Amino acid sequence: MSLSTADIQWLRGETGVGMMDAKKALEATNGDREAAVEALRKSGAKVAAAKSTRTVKDGAVGIAISADRRQAAMVALACETDFVARTPDFQALVNELAVTLLHLSVGQPDITLEQFLVAPAATGTVTDLVNAALAKMGENMQVTGIATITGEQIGDYIHSNHKLGAVVAMTKSNDDLAHDLAMHVAAMNPLYRVPADVPADVLAKEEEVYRAQLKADGKPEAMWGKILPGKVAKFYSEVCLVKQPFVKDDKQRVEQVIGPAEITGFRRLAV
């Protein structure tokens, strides 16, 4: 049958496949555009299944923020090589996934990764979108993490290699401070926001370790009560965001840098 260039170009635009793949799909479906899209989507799923055992050790993080900067979404998409991770097509896909997550999270703020993967996207589901890109770029791809956050003001940061990103929610802040705090979160990887957020069992285990260390060092048990608070404070300075030395000025703690502002939440993703 005779296929028009317009049909082939349309199918390539819809699916991102190469010219020969688009032509073959149209020939197999007697020129039916929609049937060809569906056939290529199924083919993408088959390719994804064949490549799903390949190790994904590279990738990128994408961030999308609402116009009022009160909501943000992050997606980590892994692939096999840095070569693919740096391509415009891969970067565009990561950003598209982040925008999709942002829109979905408006009505579903606690959306899980499993729910996101089966959620509707521009073409089919999010998984269909990734599989179509997989078929086009020839590497295994997996969404390895998602994160959403809301707040009075959002700050965001993506490392220059696009493999690490962070967002923070703040009150009484400004754009520069919010950005700097997001950069700090990316660099310092805090586990908790404030000491009160540290689970009691985690703190108890730390204190148990400290007591064992003091005993091994031969410190009199009567002195432990004076030494333990200092060790706990050091622990907080390592894992609690507000107690950490600020990444841009380690002579100040984050809580000193932010002044009257407050950090209400943070998220961090890496590939």
C-alpha distance (Angstrom), angle and dihedral (degrees) to the residues before:
residue distance angle dihedral
M1 . . .
S2 3.80 . .
L3 3.80 116.6 .
S4 3.76 123.9 -163.6
T5 3.79 122.5 -129.9
A6 3.80 87.5 -125.9
D7 3.82 90.9 59.9
I8 3.79 92.2 50.7
Q9 3.79 93.6 45.9
W10 3.81 91.1 47.8
L11 3.79 91.9 52.0
R12 3.79 91.8 47.0
G13 3.79 89.5 51.3
E14 3.80 92.1 50.0
T15 3.80 97.2 46.3
G16 3.80 107.8 19.5
V17 3.82 93.0 -128.7
G18 3.79 125.6 141.4
M19 3.81 123.9 -91.9
M20 3.81 96.1 -101.9
D21 3.80 93.0 48.2
A22 3.80 90.4 49.9
K23 3.81 91.4 48.8
K24 3.81 92.8 48.8
A25 3.81 92.0 48.9
L26 3.79 92.0 51.0
E27 3.80 91.9 47.0
A28 3.80 90.6 50.3
T29 3.80 91.1 52.0
N30 3.81 96.7 41.6
G31 3.79 91.9 -112.0
D32 3.81 96.0 -52.3
R33 3.80 102.7 148.4
E34 3.80 97.5 -161.5
A35 3.80 92.8 45.5
A36 3.81 88.9 50.3
V37 3.82 90.7 52.8
E38 3.79 90.1 51.6
A39 3.81 92.0 47.3
L40 3.79 91.5 51.8
R41 3.81 91.1 47.5
K42 3.81 89.4 53.7
S43 3.77 90.0 46.5
G44 3.79 89.0 51.8
A45 3.79 90.1 53.6
K46 3.81 89.9 51.9
V47 3.79 90.9 49.9
A48 3.80 89.7 47.8
A49 3.79 91.3 53.2
A50 3.80 91.3 49.5
K51 3.81 92.7 49.6
S52 3.82 98.4 37.3
T53 3.82 93.1 98.0
R54 3.79 93.4 57.7
T55 3.80 114.4 106.5
V56 3.80 116.0 -105.6
K57 3.78 108.1 -152.6
D58 3.79 102.4 151.8
G59 3.78 136.9 45.1
A60 3.79 142.6 114.7
V61 3.79 144.2 -92.4
G62 3.79 122.8 -126.8
I63 3.80 128.1 -162.2
A64 3.81 128.7 -162.2
I65 3.81 122.6 -172.2
S66 3.80 128.9 -168.7
A67 3.81 118.8 -113.4
D68 3.81 91.7 -107.2
R69 3.84 90.7 49.2
R70 3.78 91.7 -126.4
Q71 3.79 97.3 113.8
A72 3.79 134.4 41.2
A73 3.79 138.5 179.6
M74 3.80 130.5 -163.1
V75 3.78 130.6 -165.1
A76 3.80 128.6 -171.4
L77 3.80 113.5 -154.7
A78 3.79 118.2 -172.6
C79 3.79 127.8 -157.1
E80 3.79 136.3 169.4
T81 3.80 104.3 -100.5
D82 3.78 141.6 27.1
F83 3.80 88.0 -127.7
V84 3.81 91.8 67.5
A85 3.82 93.5 36.5
R86 3.81 90.3 60.3
T87 3.81 96.5 49.5
P88 3.82 118.7 109.8
D89 3.81 90.5 -124.1
F90 3.82 92.8 56.3
Q91 3.81 92.8 44.9
A92 3.81 90.0 49.0
L93 3.80 90.3 50.9
V94 3.81 92.5 51.4
N95 3.79 90.8 50.3
E96 3.81 91.7 46.8
L97 3.80 90.0 52.6
A98 3.82 90.5 50.4
V99 3.81 91.5 51.3
T100 3.81 90.1 47.7
L101 3.80 90.4 51.8
L102 3.81 91.3 47.9
H103 3.80 91.5 54.7
L104 3.79 93.0 45.1
S105 3.80 93.4 48.6
V106 3.80 92.3 59.2
G107 3.78 89.6 75.8
Q108 3.80 96.5 22.5
P109 3.82 108.4 38.8
D110 3.82 93.9 169.5
I111 3.80 95.8 49.5
T112 3.81 113.1 157.1
L113 3.78 128.2 -141.6
E114 3.81 90.3 -108.5
Q115 3.81 91.2 53.0
F116 3.79 92.1 46.0
L117 3.80 93.4 53.8
V118 3.82 92.3 58.1
A119 3.81 95.5 38.8
P120 3.83 120.0 112.3
A121 3.79 117.5 -89.0
A122 3.80 135.5 175.8
T123 3.81 89.8 -71.8
G124 3.80 116.6 22.5
T125 3.79 113.6 -48.8
V126 3.79 131.8 -21.9
T127 3.81 88.1 -98.1
D128 3.81 90.1 52.6
L129 3.79 89.6 51.6
V130 3.81 92.0 52.0
N131 3.80 92.6 44.4
A132 3.80 91.5 52.4
A133 3.80 89.5 53.2
L134 3.80 89.9 46.3
A135 3.79 90.8 54.6
K136 3.79 91.1 49.1
M137 3.82 98.6 44.4
G138 3.79 97.5 35.8
E139 3.80 99.6 -132.3
N140 3.77 134.8 106.4
M141 3.81 110.9 -100.8
Q142 3.78 129.9 -171.2
V143 3.78 133.9 178.1
T144 3.81 98.3 -128.9
G145 3.79 100.6 178.0
I146 3.79 146.2 4.8
A147 3.78 132.9 -169.1
T148 3.80 135.6 -178.6
I149 3.78 132.2 -172.3
T150 3.80 139.1 177.8
G151 3.79 131.0 -163.2
E152 3.77 148.0 130.2
Q153 3.80 91.3 -78.0
I154 3.79 130.0 8.0
G155 3.79 125.8 -150.1
D156 3.80 121.2 -168.4
Y157 3.79 139.0 -171.0
I158 3.80 134.7 -177.6
H159 3.79 120.0 -171.8
S160 3.79 116.3 -119.5
N161 3.81 90.9 -106.4
H162 3.84 90.4 54.5
K163 3.81 90.8 -131.4
L164 3.80 95.8 107.5
G165 3.78 131.5 46.1
A166 3.78 140.0 167.7
V167 3.80 139.8 -175.9
V168 3.79 130.7 -165.5
A169 3.81 132.1 -165.5
M170 3.80 116.2 -144.8
T171 3.78 143.6 171.3
K172 3.81 127.0 -143.4
S173 3.79 89.5 14.1
N174 3.81 138.6 123.3
D175 3.80 133.2 -133.1
D176 3.80 96.0 -98.7
L177 3.81 94.9 49.2
A178 3.80 92.6 45.3
H179 3.81 90.3 50.7
D180 3.81 91.9 48.5
L181 3.79 91.3 50.5
A182 3.80 91.0 50.4
M183 3.81 88.6 51.6
H184 3.81 89.0 49.7
V185 3.80 91.5 52.0
A186 3.80 90.4 50.1
A187 3.80 92.5 50.3
M188 3.81 101.7 37.9
N189 3.82 100.9 34.3
P190 3.83 99.3 -148.2
L191 3.79 116.0 -161.3
Y192 3.80 98.2 -154.7
R193 3.78 136.7 27.2
V194 3.84 99.9 -135.8
P195 3.85 134.4 -1.2
A196 3.80 90.7 -99.7
D197 3.82 88.6 63.9
V198 3.81 92.9 61.8
P199 3.83 107.4 104.7
A200 3.82 114.1 -114.5
D201 3.80 92.7 -122.9
V202 3.83 91.9 52.7
L203 3.79 91.5 51.7
A204 3.81 91.4 45.2
K205 3.81 91.0 54.3
E206 3.80 91.1 50.1
E207 3.79 91.7 50.8
E208 3.80 89.8 48.4
V209 3.81 89.5 55.0
Y210 3.81 91.3 48.3
R211 3.82 92.0 51.4
A212 3.80 90.2 50.3
Q213 3.80 90.0 50.4
L214 3.82 92.2 49.3
K215 3.77 90.7 49.3
A216 3.81 91.7 49.1
D217 3.81 89.5 49.4
G218 3.80 89.9 53.7
K219 3.80 94.8 -117.1
P220 3.85 112.2 162.7
E221 3.80 110.0 -106.0
A222 3.79 89.1 -128.6
M223 3.83 88.3 67.3
W224 3.79 96.4 50.6
G225 3.78 93.6 87.0
K226 3.81 90.0 59.6
I227 3.81 95.6 44.2
L228 3.82 100.2 43.4
P229 3.84 97.3 67.0
G230 3.79 90.3 57.7
K231 3.81 92.1 51.0
V232 3.80 91.2 47.7
A233 3.81 90.1 49.9
K234 3.80 89.7 52.7
F235 3.80 89.6 49.8
Y236 3.82 90.0 52.6
S237 3.81 90.3 49.9
E238 3.79 89.0 57.6
V239 3.80 101.2 44.8
C240 3.83 107.8 22.8
L241 3.79 116.7 79.5
V242 3.81 98.4 -144.1
K243 3.81 92.2 48.1
Q244 3.80 96.8 48.9
P245 3.82 121.8 104.6
F246 3.80 105.6 -101.1
V247 3.79 111.2 -103.1
K248 3.82 93.3 -132.5
D249 3.82 94.8 44.5
D250 3.80 115.3 18.6
K251 3.80 91.7 -171.6
Q252 3.81 88.0 74.6
R253 3.78 130.7 56.8
V254 3.79 118.9 -129.7
E255 3.81 90.6 -110.6
Q256 3.81 88.9 58.6
V257 3.79 93.1 48.1
I258 3.80 96.5 51.5
G259 3.82 95.0 50.2
P260 3.82 110.7 -179.6
A261 3.81 91.9 -2.1
E262 3.79 119.7 99.6
I263 3.78 131.6 -146.7
T264 3.79 107.1 -138.4
G265 3.79 97.5 179.0
F266 3.79 147.2 -20.1
R267 3.78 140.7 -161.0
R268 3.81 131.9 -163.8
L269 3.81 131.4 -169.8
A270 3.78 131.9 -178.3
V271 3.80 138.3 173.1
